[in-house]
């Protein structure tokens, strides 16, 4: 955005500089040309007045000395022609009475117009690179009758040099104005964009704060235009409100989970104590109530795990993945053996370290292995693979259960979502949601796919710790 604003300012300043500089330069050229034209027109008129009697008396040679002296002083060639456009006297030597080439088309046209009684005209605009001399021809009038013409050919070097210096001065002024405008534009743009940049940074901070549970970075309203300062203060109020709402939500989930645990445990104990004290018809309902109490207890545990995953700090710590995998596999292998399921673990490389939240890898493995063992039938197997691929630690858990339909893979990480084909399997639908939150906090990646042979494979990539 800064580059675009600078580009727009450069374009506008360039328009102003060229819009003012070019007309000013042309005006200077016109003024110099007019000055030169009027000066030469005065001299031409003076010589035309001086030539009246000599041409009438047929004594034009009397003007030669005056013309030669004028040419020596000013470097301007002058020739006086008669009514037939023949040279009568000029500022050159006696052997060459016409120092002006009267056969030149421009000179011939000027002489023809002067003999027709036309006054001299300024001609096209004189420019610094135009080295053509200024040709003027004025009529010599005697009692209203044209008796001849005075032709002057003036060099324009001095006028063009002055014009060039003026143009250079105008160009330098334009460059200076352009530079000053840019020098002023850069801090102004920085002043305008500072709150915008702060808003952009705070927006990214708010996203990570929502995931990690920490306070969002404040924008503040001390810099920038009043409108952007007001927007920054409004953003801070919104971020604070969002943070408070999320904190209250997480605190409620955690507190509710803790507060419900005690009465739920008491209810379960009462149901157990009723064993043998109810008749056979009521025993079925007692067993079902005890199972629902166990399920509710599991949901509370997962809700508490979700609240912890969302409210924990954002600091990542190096985690020895090999050690955690060995511990979790040892614990879950007992469950797998009790269900007649083989839990296979393949570690591709030793000494594997990943950056993850505290106990984040433990939570990921617990949730994934719990789901895999839950949906895998007896006599089958669950495969856990660990390796390092392109500076990421990859954990993969694959089961041989019923799997999911392809259109269900995107919803599998939603809270409390369960496939319609899994409604008869105990669970709360929070396992993959917990894994998704932990992986997001670690800056990793979570993928679900349907491998050949059936089942579901969940792959987690975590950033590797570069020791």
Beta strands, then each sheet from edge to edge (+ up, - down):
strand 1: 77-82
strand 2: 87-90
strand 3: 134-142
strand 4: 145-154
strand 5: 317-320
strand 6: 342-347
strand 7: 353-356
strand 8: 381-389
strand 9: 392-398
strand 10: 445-449
strand 11: 457-463
sheet 1: 2+ 1- 4+ 3-
sheet 2: 5+ 7-
sheet 3: 6+ 8+ 9- 11+ 10-
end
